[in-house]
Amino acid sequence: MRAGLLALIVVVVLGAGTALLVASRRGAHEERMRSDLARDVAQGGLAGLTRAQARARRLMLADPSDREAVATLAFANVVLAVEYGLDSAGDVPGLLGRGREPPGTTEAVTGLAAAARALWLLHAGDREGAARQATAAAKAAPGAPHPMYALGRIRARGGDLPGAAHALEGALSREPGFALAEVTWAEVQLDGGDPQAARTALKKTLGRPGCADDPRALLLLSEAERAAGEGAAPVEKAVCDRLLAATATTDQPAPSRWPPAAVRAGCALARAAQARATGHRAEAVAHAEEAGRLAPAEPRLLTRTSLLLAQLGEIDWAAGLLERARRLNPTETPAVRWAAAALDLGRGHALPLPRGMRPADPEIRLTIARGALSAAGLGGLRTALAGLGPGPIRHDADLAMLAALVTPDRGAAPGSGARALSDVVPADDPFRAYLEGVRANLAGDITEGARRLAHALSGHGDACRAAGEYIDALKVLKRPDDPRAFTALRAENSTCVNLR
């Protein structure tokens, strides 16, 4: 009997030891998962946020009421919706509504959940409510970076770029290396006109482990390098080629959810911008139209796509995208004002260009030059180009053509960055045809002017103005105009003032 009792004690002790060992290992595994979860959120980016989703769901399988996992999943879902256009925010209210936070909930978890609520309100269209929620969250969890990131994103959407930068700097002071805040801060610098600061921050982010391939940061870096006037910026090429190749080989039903719509549209827009700047207008139009078809409900991307389509003459399509951006975000941000100015210019109006803050965007530089030519002739164009400097002219085919227009004998003035038209784009380029028509008219050769303008009636941002000059030239020559010549222009730009 004594031997049986000893055996029972041994079994119990061994069982308890085994249970303690299993529990210890489970606890260690869970702690590692939580550490990885926090690291994934800090890294942000597409890969980090999708990993955070997966880890949070695994923790919730063990405990559906795990507040840290629930808050992290809600935050990751809504950030992917706001920043990448994924349809991932639908379950956020349900996740955040899973009971009240128990006593002892850490400040980090409280801040994460509150930031998710604020971003969900922004995604739902309630920017004022989102701002109130984020401000209250920052006060309730003063040490957490997530509410300050949310406040920065919300202010940026509202056009308060200094306020957005201040909030994002607050997030980074709470958690240095918080990539979501750092990348958004760089975006704010771009939209505020400082590409150098944006480029420095983005290179710093992309140099960290786990962040090197983030498509959003890479696409913003390509924007910053183009905006700095340094020509081709192939930094996005590798990530776009890889992501879009994966899309082409996937068996997902169209439209594929992966890569996210914002990434696919951003890649198409980057390629369109590069093609336009290098004088490949047909390629630029094809990529810009692809971006217009793909663009998700993200106001900044819609606005930038609208601006580029306006430069390429797709005025009606550009107007539709800008209207969609305004419905999502009624605030008139600097980028929206410049896109609207490009649309007015494309319709044939000579209106004052926006004042104040100017986003760092090569398309805005082109709008300035085109606007100066339309409003103040060659003298105004010459002044505008001098203000832009030689670097942007060297690396932008359309600016180079405008510079050639004001350079005697189409030669390059020392330091001007101008090139002969024949060195920039082919002879059948419609924008080149327009500028050569203008040059001929100014030289008094109305016949040659009409001949070149006849090839400039669609396919570029000044096609409406070309139509007006063409009609005037035909009147001088006492020739009838053929209404069929304006068919393509009517399809692209139904509100052109010269078609009335």
N, C-alpha and C positions, 0 to 999 in steps of 0.2 A: 504493500500500500504506500509505504514511504517512497519507494522507487517510482511509482506511478505519479505521486505528487511532484517529485522532482522533475520528472519528464514534462509534466504539465507546465511547471514554472519556466522550464527551458523554452518550451514552445511559445509561451506568452511573451517572454523576454525577447526571443528572436522575432516574433511577430511585431512587437512594439518597435524594435530596432529597425526592422525592415520598413515599417510604416513611417518612422521618423526620417529614414534615409530617402524614401520616395518623396515625402513631403518636402524635405530639404532640397532635393533635386528639382521638384516642381517649382518651389519658391525661387530657386536660383534661376531656373529657366524663365519664370515670369518676370523676374527683375531684369534679366537680359532683354526680354521682349519690350519692357517698358522703357529701358534705356535706348534701345533701337528705335522705338516709337518716337521718343523725344528728338533723337538725332534726325530722323526722317523729316519731321516737321521743321526742324531748324534748317536743314538743307533745302527744303522747299523744292521747287522745280517739279517737272512732270514725273520724273522717276521717284523722287522722295515722297511726293504726296500719294502716288499710287501704292508705294510700299506701306505708307502709313495706313491707308485704307485696309490693306490686307492684314496687317498686324492687329489693328483695332478690331476687326471682325473676328480674328482668332481669339482674342481676349474676351470678346463678348459671347463667344460660344460657351466658354467656361462660366461666365457670370454676365448675363444680359444687362444687369444694372451697374456694371463697372463704369463709374462716372468718367474716369480718365479716358477709357476706350471710347465711350459714347461721345464725349466732347471732341476727341481727336477725329473720330470718323465724321462727325458733323462739320468740323472745321475743314478737313481735307476735301470733303464733298463740295462744300460751297466755294472754296477757293478754286477748285478745278472748274466750277461753273463760271465764276467771275473772271478768272484770268485766262482760261483756255477754251471756254465755250462748250464744255461738256454738259450733257443733260444729266447732272448728278446732284442737283440741289433739291429734288422733290421730296426726299425723305428727311430733310434737315429739321423741319418743325416737329415731326414725330420723334426723332431722336432726342431733340432738346426738351421735349415734353415728358420724358420718362421720369416723372416724379421730381421732388425737390432735392436739391443738393444736401446730403447728410452733413451733420456737424463734423468739422475736422477736414472738410474738403480743402485741398491746397489752393493757394492763390493762383498757381499756374493753371489748374484745371478750371477754376472759376473764370479766369481771364480767357481761356481758350473757348469755353462755352459761350461767353458773352460776345466774343469777337465773331463767332459763327453766327449768332443771332443778328448782329449788326450787318454782316455781309449778306445774310439771307434777305434782310429788308432791302438792302441795296439792289440785290439781284431781282427782287420782286418789284422794284420801281419806286420804293419809298425812301428816297435819299435823305429827306429831312429826319424821318424816324430812325434811319440807320445812323445818322450823325449823332442824334441824341443817345441812342443805345451805346455807340462806341465811346462817346464822352463819359457816360455814366460808368461804363465798364472800366475805362482807364482810371477812374477815381476809386472804384471798388477793388481793383487789383493793380495797385500802382507799380508793383514790381514785375508784372507780366508784360511781355513784348507784344502779344497778339492783339490786344485792343488798340494799341497805338498803330500797329500795321493797318488794322481795319479802318481806323480813323484817317490814316494817310491815304488809303485807297479811295475812301468816300470823298475826301476833300479834293483829290485829284479829279474825280469824275465831275465834281461841281465847278472845276476851273480855278479853285483856290490853290494854285501851285505853291506859293510860299508856305501856306498853312499845311499843305500835304507834306512838303519837305521837312517841316519842323516836326510833325507827328512821326514820320518815318525815322528821323534822326533820334527821336525819343525811343522808338522801338529798338534801334541799334545800340543805344546807350544801355538799355536793359539787357540785351542779348547780342553782343558783338558777333558778327558772322551770321546773323539771321537772314538767310538768303532772300526770302520773300520780300522783306523790307528793303534790302539792299538793291534788288533788281527793280522794285517799284520806285525807289528813290532815283535810280538812274533814268527810268522812264520819265519821271517828273522833270529831271534836269534837261532831257531832250526836249520835252514840251515847253520848257521855259527858255530854251535857246542856248544851252551850255553843253554841246556835245563832248567837249574835252572831259568835263567832270563825269559825264555819263560813261564815257569809255573807260576812264580810270576805275570807276566802281565796278563795272561789268567784268573787266579783266581780273580784278581782285576776286570777284565771286567765282568766275569760271576757273580760277587757279586752285580752288579748294577741292579736296577729295569729295567725290559724289556729285559735284556740280558742273563738271567739265562739258557735259553734253546736253545741258538744259536748253531746249530749243527756244524758249522765250528769251533767255539771256543772250543767246547767240544771234537771234534776229534783231534784238535791240542793239547789240554791238555792231551789226552790219549797218543799222540806221545811223549810229553814232559816227562810224568811220566815213560813210558817205556824206553825212552832214558836215563833217570836218573838212570836206573839200579835197579828199585824198583819192578820189577815183574809185576803181573797182574794190569792192570789199567782199572777198570770197569766204568770209568766216562762216557764213550760214550754209555754204554749198554742201559740205560733208554731211551735216545733220539733215538737211532737206533731202539730199539725194538718198540717204539711208532710209529716212522715214517714208518718203514717197515711193521708194522701191518696195518697201514692206507693204504699203497699201496696194500696190499693183499686183502683188502675189497672194494677197489674202483672199479667203473665200467668204469674207463677211458680206452680207447684203448691202447694196448701195442705198443711201450714202453711208460709207463706213464710219464707225465712231472712232476709229483709231488710224492714224494719229488724230488728235482733236481737230475740229474744224478751224479753230483759231491758228493752229500750227500750219495746216495745209494752206489756208488763205494767206497767212503771213509769208510762207515760202513763195507762193505765187506772186504776191505783191513785191517781194524782194527781187524776184527775177524780172518782173515787169519794170521796176525802177532801174535796174541795171541795164536792161535792154534799151529803154528809152534814152538813158544817159550815154549809151555807146552808139546811138544812131540806128538801132534796129527796131523801127517803129512797129512793123507788123507783128514781130515777136512780142513787143511790149503790150500791144493791144490784146493779143491772145492771152497772155498771162494775167493782165489786169482784169479782163472779163472773167477769167477763171476765179480770181480772187473775189470779184463781185458776186459770183454764184455761190461761193463757199462761205463767205463771211458770216460768222455767227452774230448773235445779239451782243456785240461788244462795241461800244460807241467809238472808241479810239481807232480800232481797225476799220470800221465802217467809214469813218471820216477820212482817214488816210487813203483808203481805196477810192472814195469819191473824188478826192483831190487829184489823184493820178489819172483816173478816167476822164476828168475834166481837161487835163493837159492833153490827152490823146483825142479829144473831140467827142467823146461819148457823153454829151451833156445831159441828155434825158436820163440815162442810166445813173450817172453821177448824182443827179438831183434826187433820184429815188433813194439811193443809199444814204445821202445826207439827211433826207427827211426821216428815214428809219432811225438814224443815229440820234436825231433830235427828239423823236418820240421816246426813245429809251432814256435819254438824258437831256431834258429841256434847257439846261444851262448853256449859254453861248460861251463855250470855251474859246481860247485863242485859235486852236486848230479848226474849230467849226467856223469861226469868222473868216479864216483864210480860205477854207474850202468854198464857202459861200461867195467870196470875192472871185475865186477862179471860175465859178459857175457864171457869175454876172459878166465877167470878162469874156467867157466863151459865148455868151448870148449876144455880145456886141455892145455892151454898155461900157462907157468910160467913166468909172466911178472911183472916188478916192479909196485907196487900199487901207486895210485896217491899221490902226496905230497901237502902240503899246507892245505887250509881250508878243514875241514871234517864235514859234517852234523852230527847232533846228531841223529843217527838212529841205532837201534840194528842190522839191517841187514848189516850195514857197519862194525860193530864190528865182526860179523860172517865172513864177507869177508876178514877182516884182518887176522883172525885166520886161515882160510882155505888157504889163500895165503901164509902165513908163512910156513904152513906144506908142501905145494907143492914146494915152492922155497928153503926152508932151512931145511926140515925134522923136526924131533922131537925137536932138539935144537932150531930151529927158532920158532916152535909152542910154546915151553915153554916160550920163551922170549916174544912173542906176548901176551900170556895169562897173564903173569905177568904185562904187561903194561895195560891191560884192567881192572885188579883188580878183587877181588872175588865177588863183588855184581852182575855184569852182568852175571858171570858164574852160580851163584846160581839160577838165574831167566831165564835162557835160556837153554833148553834141548840140543840143538846142541853144544853150547859152553861147557856145562857140559860133553858131550861125548868126545869132543876134549880134555878137561882137564883130563878125565879119561885115555885117551890114553897115556899121559905123566906122569901119576901117578903110581908108582910101585904097582904091585899087584892089580890094579884097586881100591885101597883104596884112601881115601881123605887125602891129605897132610894137616897139620894144616894151616888153613886160606886160603887154595887154592880155596875153593868153589867147588871142584870136587866131583863127586859122582860116585858110581859104575854104569856101563852101565845098569845093570838090574834094577836099581832104577830110571832110566830116561825114557826109552822108551821100547816098547815091542820088543821081539827078532826078529820079522819079519820086523822091521823098516829098510829100505834100507840103510840109512846113518849109522846106527849102524852096519849093515852087512859089509859096506865098511871099517869102522874103525877097526872092529874085524879082517877083512881080512888083513888089513895093519899090525895090531899087530902080527898076526900069521906069516906073511911073515918075519917080523923083527926078530921074534923068531926062524926062520928057519923051521917052520912047513908049507911047501909050499902046502901040501895036504889040510890042514885045511884052509889055506889062499884062495886057489882056491874054496873050498866049500863055504866059506862065501862070497867071491867076486861074485860068481854066482848069489847071491841074491841081489846084489847091482848095477845092470846094468841099472837101470832107477829109476826115482822118487826122485832124490835129486841132488844138485848142483855139486857134484863130481862124477856123474855117468860115465862121459867120462873118468875120471882118473881111476875109478874102472875098466872100460873096458880094458884100457891099462895094468893095473896090472894083470887082469885076463888072458889076452892073454899071457903075459910074464910067468905067473905061469904055464899055460898049456904047454908052450914050454919047460920049465924046466922038467915038468912031462912027456913030450913026448906024450901028448894027443892032438888029433885034437879038434879044436874049432867048435862049431855048429853055423853057421851064424844066425840061427833063434833066438839065445839067445840075439841078438842085435836089434831085430825088434822094441821093444818099445823105445830103445835109439835113433834109426834112426828117429822115429816119433817125438821125443821131441827135438832132437839135431842133425840136419842133418849135421852140420859143425864140429862135434866132430873130433879132429885130429886122434883119434885112430880108426876111422871107415874107413880111407882112404885105 
